[in-house]
Amino acid sequence: MRIRFDFGTMTLDANLLDTPTAKAIVAALPLEASALTWGEEVYFEVPVEVKREKDARAVVVPGEIAYWPEGPAIAIGYGRTPISQGSETRLASPCNIFAKALGDVKILSRIKAGARIKVSLAD
């Protein structure tokens, strides 16, 4: 199953993983939100409440799509954040990884805070 992030001028598709978080996100689709940025990360609030999963982590590989329970928000890291050490992509706190991007997440560098984001199931 795939989801699509539509940023207006570009889209990013992602394959969903088989996790409780992925199921909760799908149940809430379609979603619309306003983008926030933090270093090389785009995130946005979502109306989904899921507990931190046991394999949640703060350091992610660019392309992993994460759910931040403390937000609650979806976070897409594509490079360094203000708390990264070295070249790692470190999110604010441990997040549930629920999908993997199919395209190059570096395109998110063009997204500015306030941009509208639509999330839906991909055809």
MARVEXBA-948228 format. One line per 8 residues: number of its first residue (from 1); their letters; for each residue x, y, z of N, C-alpha, C, CB. Coordinates in Angstrom, 2 decimals. Glycine has a CB too. Layout:
REM residues N
NUM = a = X Y Z X Y Z X Y Z X Y Z; ...
REM end
This chain:
REM residues 123
1 = mrirfdfg = 0.85 -1.18 0.00 0.00 0.00 0.00 0.90 1.25 0.00 -0.97 0.00 1.24; 0.47 2.24 -0.78 1.28 3.46 -0.87 0.46 4.69 -0.49 1.83 3.63 -2.29; 1.17 5.70 0.02 0.55 6.99 0.27 1.29 8.05 -0.56 0.57 7.35 1.79; 0.60 9.14 -0.79 1.18 10.24 -1.57 1.13 11.52 -0.75 0.42 10.43 -2.91; 2.28 12.19 -0.71 2.39 13.52 -0.11 2.38 14.51 -1.26 3.70 13.67 0.79; 1.39 15.36 -1.31 1.26 16.36 -2.37 1.60 17.73 -1.79 -0.17 16.35 -3.00; 2.70 18.31 -2.27 3.17 19.61 -1.78 2.79 20.74 -2.73 4.67 19.58 -1.59; 1.89 20.46 -3.66 1.45 21.49 -4.60 2.33 21.52 -5.84 1.46 22.85 -3.93
9 = tmtldanl = 3.61 21.78 -5.68 4.53 21.84 -6.82 5.25 20.52 -7.06 5.54 22.95 -6.61; 5.10 19.58 -6.13 5.74 18.28 -6.27 5.01 17.26 -5.41 7.23 18.34 -5.88; 5.22 15.98 -5.73 4.64 14.91 -4.92 5.74 13.94 -4.52 3.50 14.17 -5.70; 5.48 13.21 -3.45 6.39 12.17 -2.97 5.53 10.99 -2.55 7.29 12.69 -1.78; 5.77 9.84 -3.16 5.05 8.62 -2.78 5.90 7.81 -1.81 4.69 7.77 -4.03; 5.22 7.02 -0.99 5.92 6.19 -0.02 5.19 4.87 0.15 6.06 6.91 1.33; 5.96 3.80 0.31 5.40 2.48 0.62 5.17 2.41 2.13 6.33 1.33 0.14; 3.96 1.99 2.51 3.65 1.84 3.93 4.25 0.54 4.46 2.12 1.85 4.15
17 = ldtptaka = 4.70 0.58 5.69 5.18 -0.62 6.37 4.00 -1.23 7.13 6.36 -0.29 7.35; 4.14 -2.46 7.56 3.07 -3.14 8.29 3.25 -2.85 9.78 3.08 -4.68 8.01; 2.79 -1.67 10.20 2.93 -1.26 11.61 1.60 -0.69 12.11 4.07 -0.21 11.78; 1.41 -0.66 13.43 0.21 -0.03 13.98 0.11 1.45 13.57 0.20 -0.15 15.51; 1.26 2.13 13.50 1.26 3.54 13.12 0.77 3.72 11.69 2.67 4.15 13.28; 1.26 2.89 10.77 0.83 2.98 9.37 -0.67 2.79 9.26 1.57 1.94 8.51; -1.21 1.82 10.00 -2.66 1.58 9.97 -3.43 2.79 10.49 -3.01 0.32 10.80; -2.94 3.42 11.54 -3.61 4.60 12.11 -3.56 5.78 11.15 -2.97 4.98 13.45
25 = ivaalple = -2.43 5.95 10.47 -2.31 7.05 9.49 -3.30 6.82 8.35 -0.85 7.14 8.93; -3.35 5.60 7.81 -4.26 5.29 6.70 -5.71 5.54 7.11 -4.08 3.82 6.26; -6.06 5.18 8.34 -7.43 5.37 8.81 -7.81 6.85 8.87 -7.61 4.74 10.19; -6.83 7.73 8.99 -7.09 9.17 9.09 -7.06 9.88 7.73 -6.08 9.82 10.01; -6.69 9.17 6.67 -6.59 9.80 5.34 -7.96 10.09 4.76 -5.80 8.92 4.38; -8.07 11.10 3.90 -7.03 12.05 3.49 -6.79 13.12 4.57 -7.41 12.72 2.16; -5.58 13.66 4.58 -5.19 14.70 5.53 -4.71 15.93 4.79 -4.09 14.18 6.47; -4.89 17.08 5.41 -4.30 18.32 4.92 -3.65 19.01 6.09 -5.37 19.25 4.24
33 = asaltwge = -2.49 19.61 5.85 -1.76 20.27 6.93 -0.89 21.39 6.37 -0.90 19.26 7.70; -0.30 22.12 7.27 0.62 23.19 6.93 2.03 22.75 7.34 0.21 24.53 7.64; 2.97 22.87 6.42 4.34 22.42 6.66 5.08 23.28 7.67 5.10 22.39 5.37; 5.88 22.62 8.46 6.84 23.26 9.34 8.20 22.70 8.96 6.50 23.01 10.88; 9.26 23.45 9.19 10.59 22.96 8.88 11.48 23.10 10.10 11.20 23.71 7.68; 12.46 22.19 10.19 13.43 22.20 11.29 14.72 21.65 10.72 12.93 21.36 12.54; 15.64 22.53 10.37 16.83 22.08 9.67 16.40 21.45 8.36 17.66 21.08 10.53; 16.95 20.28 8.07 16.58 19.57 6.84 15.52 18.50 7.16 17.83 18.92 6.19
41 = evyfevpv = 14.42 18.98 7.69 13.28 18.14 8.02 12.01 18.94 7.73 13.32 17.66 9.51; 11.03 18.26 7.13 9.70 18.83 6.96 8.79 18.00 7.87 9.21 18.80 5.43; 7.98 18.69 8.66 7.03 17.98 9.50 5.71 18.74 9.54 7.58 17.78 10.93; 4.66 18.04 9.93 3.34 18.66 10.00 2.46 17.86 10.94 2.69 18.75 8.59; 1.61 18.61 11.63 0.71 17.99 12.61 -0.35 17.14 11.92 0.04 19.06 13.46; -0.71 16.04 12.59 -1.75 15.15 12.08 -2.70 14.78 13.23 -1.13 13.87 11.44; -3.98 14.54 12.91 -4.95 14.18 13.95 -4.92 12.68 14.24 -6.35 14.60 13.53; -3.76 12.17 14.60 -3.57 10.74 14.85 -2.88 10.59 16.20 -2.73 10.06 13.70
49 = evkrekda = -3.39 9.69 17.03 -2.78 9.44 18.33 -2.31 7.99 18.38 -3.78 9.74 19.50; -1.00 7.80 18.37 -0.41 6.46 18.45 0.73 6.54 19.46 0.11 5.96 17.04; 0.86 5.50 20.28 1.95 5.45 21.25 3.28 5.16 20.54 1.67 4.37 22.33; 4.36 5.52 21.20 5.69 5.22 20.67 5.84 3.70 20.58 6.80 5.85 21.56; 6.26 3.21 19.41 6.47 1.78 19.23 7.83 1.39 19.80 6.37 1.40 17.73; 8.00 0.10 20.10 9.23 -0.34 20.78 10.48 -0.12 19.94 9.12 -1.80 21.14; 10.35 -0.08 18.62 11.53 0.13 17.76 11.65 1.58 17.28 11.46 -0.81 16.55; 10.95 2.49 17.95 11.03 3.91 17.59 12.47 4.40 17.77 10.05 4.77 18.46
57 = ravvvpge = 12.87 5.35 16.91 14.22 5.90 17.02 14.27 7.32 16.53 15.22 5.05 16.24; 15.28 8.04 17.02 15.44 9.44 16.64 16.32 9.60 15.40 16.04 10.23 17.80; 17.31 8.72 15.23 18.19 8.80 14.06 17.56 7.96 12.95 19.65 8.29 14.39; 17.29 8.61 11.83 16.64 7.94 10.70 17.52 8.04 9.46 15.25 8.55 10.43; 17.19 7.22 8.49 17.83 7.26 7.19 16.95 8.13 6.30 18.04 5.81 6.58; 17.53 9.12 5.60 16.69 9.92 4.70 15.87 8.99 3.80 17.57 10.87 3.84; 14.58 9.27 3.74 13.66 8.42 2.98 12.72 7.65 3.89 14.44 7.45 2.11; 13.09 7.52 5.17 12.17 6.90 6.12 11.17 7.96 6.56 12.94 6.29 7.35
65 = iaywpegp = 9.90 7.60 6.53 8.84 8.51 6.93 8.46 8.16 8.37 7.59 8.43 5.96; 8.46 9.17 9.24 8.28 8.92 10.67 7.05 9.61 11.23 9.51 9.37 11.43; 6.52 9.03 12.29 5.44 9.64 13.06 6.03 10.01 14.41 4.20 8.65 13.21; 5.85 11.27 14.77 6.38 11.80 16.03 5.24 11.84 17.05 7.00 13.23 15.83; 5.22 10.89 18.00 4.11 10.83 18.97 3.92 12.10 19.79 4.34 9.69 19.90; 5.01 12.81 20.10 4.90 14.01 20.91 4.24 15.17 20.17 6.25 14.42 21.39; 4.16 15.11 18.84 3.60 16.20 18.04 2.11 16.42 18.28 3.83 15.94 16.58; 1.27 15.50 17.91 1.60 14.41 17.02 1.80 14.94 15.59 0.50 13.33 17.05
73 = aiaigygr = 2.80 14.39 14.91 3.14 14.90 13.58 3.82 13.82 12.74 4.05 16.12 13.70; 3.77 14.02 11.44 4.57 13.23 10.50 5.83 14.03 10.25 3.79 12.92 9.15; 6.97 13.34 10.32 8.27 13.99 10.11 9.02 13.28 8.99 9.11 13.97 11.42; 9.53 14.09 8.06 10.31 13.54 6.95 11.67 14.23 6.97 9.58 13.75 5.56; 12.66 13.53 7.49 14.01 14.08 7.54 14.74 13.76 6.24 14.78 13.52 8.74; 15.43 14.74 5.69 16.17 14.50 4.45 17.64 14.91 4.59 15.53 15.26 3.29; 18.06 15.27 5.80 19.44 15.68 6.04 19.60 16.05 7.51 19.84 16.87 5.13; 20.50 16.97 7.76 20.82 17.36 9.13 19.74 18.24 9.77 22.16 18.09 9.17
81 = tpisqgse = 19.54 18.04 11.07 18.67 18.91 11.86 19.56 19.63 12.87 17.50 18.09 12.58; 19.02 20.60 13.60 19.84 21.32 14.58 20.51 20.45 15.64 19.00 22.33 15.25; 20.00 19.23 15.89 20.61 18.37 16.91 21.38 17.19 16.31 19.55 17.85 17.85; 21.55 17.16 15.00 22.30 16.08 14.36 23.75 16.10 14.83 22.24 16.20 12.82; 24.33 14.92 14.90 25.75 14.79 15.19 26.40 14.26 13.92 26.01 13.83 16.43; 27.39 14.99 13.41 27.98 14.59 12.15 26.98 14.74 11.03 28.49 13.14 12.22; 26.93 13.75 10.14 26.05 13.84 8.97 24.72 13.12 9.17 26.74 13.28 7.77; 24.44 12.65 10.39 23.20 11.90 10.63 21.95 12.78 10.49 23.23 11.26 12.02
89 = trlaspcn = 20.83 12.12 10.29 19.53 12.79 10.31 18.89 12.42 11.64 18.61 12.37 9.08; 18.86 13.39 12.58 18.32 13.12 13.92 17.06 13.95 14.13 19.38 13.44 15.01; 15.96 13.25 14.40 14.69 13.90 14.69 14.67 14.33 16.16 13.49 12.96 14.37; 13.68 15.12 16.55 13.63 15.72 17.89 13.63 14.69 19.02 12.41 16.58 18.02; 12.98 13.56 18.82 12.92 12.48 19.80 12.53 11.22 19.04 11.91 12.80 20.97; 12.55 10.05 19.69 12.24 8.82 18.98 10.87 8.86 18.29 12.28 7.64 19.93; 10.87 8.39 17.05 9.68 8.39 16.20 9.41 6.98 15.68 9.84 9.38 15.02; 8.15 6.73 15.33 7.75 5.46 14.73 7.96 5.56 13.22 6.26 5.11 15.07
97 = ifakalgd = 8.77 4.69 12.66 8.97 4.65 11.22 7.80 3.86 10.64 10.37 4.01 10.82; 7.03 4.49 9.72 5.85 3.81 9.20 5.80 3.69 7.69 4.62 4.51 9.67; 6.76 4.32 6.98 6.77 4.24 5.52 8.17 4.55 5.00 5.73 5.21 4.89; 8.39 4.20 3.71 9.67 4.50 3.05 9.38 5.19 1.73 10.51 3.20 2.83; 10.01 6.34 1.55 9.80 7.14 0.34 10.29 6.39 -0.89 10.52 8.49 0.46; 9.59 6.58 -2.00 9.97 5.96 -3.27 10.84 6.89 -4.10 8.73 5.56 -4.05; 10.84 8.16 -3.79 11.64 9.13 -4.54 12.73 9.72 -3.65 10.75 10.25 -5.10; 13.44 10.67 -4.21 14.53 11.34 -3.50 13.94 12.40 -2.57 15.54 11.97 -4.49
105 = vkilsrik = 14.09 12.20 -1.25 13.53 13.15 -0.29 14.28 14.49 -0.26 13.53 12.54 1.08; 15.42 14.57 -0.92 16.15 15.84 -0.97 15.32 16.94 -1.66 17.50 15.66 -1.70; 14.32 16.55 -2.46 13.45 17.55 -3.11 12.72 18.38 -2.07 12.44 16.87 -4.04; 12.61 17.86 -0.85 11.89 18.58 0.21 12.62 19.85 0.64 11.68 17.67 1.42; 13.85 20.01 0.22 14.59 21.23 0.55 13.91 22.47 -0.03 16.04 21.14 0.04; 13.04 22.26 -1.02 12.32 23.39 -1.64 11.04 23.77 -0.90 11.98 23.06 -3.08; 10.65 22.97 0.09 9.41 23.23 0.83 9.68 24.29 1.90 8.86 21.93 1.48; 8.84 25.29 1.92 8.94 26.38 2.90 7.86 26.21 3.97 8.81 27.77 2.22
113 = agarikvs = 8.15 26.68 5.17 7.16 26.65 6.25 5.89 27.34 5.78 7.71 27.32 7.54; 4.76 26.73 6.09 3.48 27.29 5.69 2.92 26.66 4.43 3.61 28.75 5.49; 3.73 25.92 3.67 3.25 25.27 2.45 2.15 24.27 2.83 4.42 24.55 1.67; 1.15 24.15 1.96 0.06 23.19 2.19 0.49 21.80 1.76 -1.21 23.61 1.44; 0.15 20.82 2.57 0.47 19.43 2.27 -0.83 18.63 2.31 1.52 18.85 3.28; -1.03 17.80 1.28 -2.15 16.87 1.26 -1.58 15.47 1.27 -3.08 17.11 0.01; -2.14 14.62 2.11 -1.70 13.23 2.20 -2.90 12.34 1.89 -1.10 12.89 3.61; -2.70 11.42 0.94 -3.79 10.53 0.55 -3.21 9.18 0.13 -4.64 11.14 -0.61
121 = lad = -4.10 8.22 -0.06 -3.65 6.95 -0.61 -3.27 7.17 -2.06 -4.76 5.84 -0.48; -2.20 6.53 -2.51 -1.77 6.64 -3.91 -2.55 5.61 -4.72 -0.20 6.43 -4.06; -2.82 5.95 -5.96 -3.56 5.02 -6.83 -2.71 3.80 -7.18 -4.01 5.73 -8.13
REM end
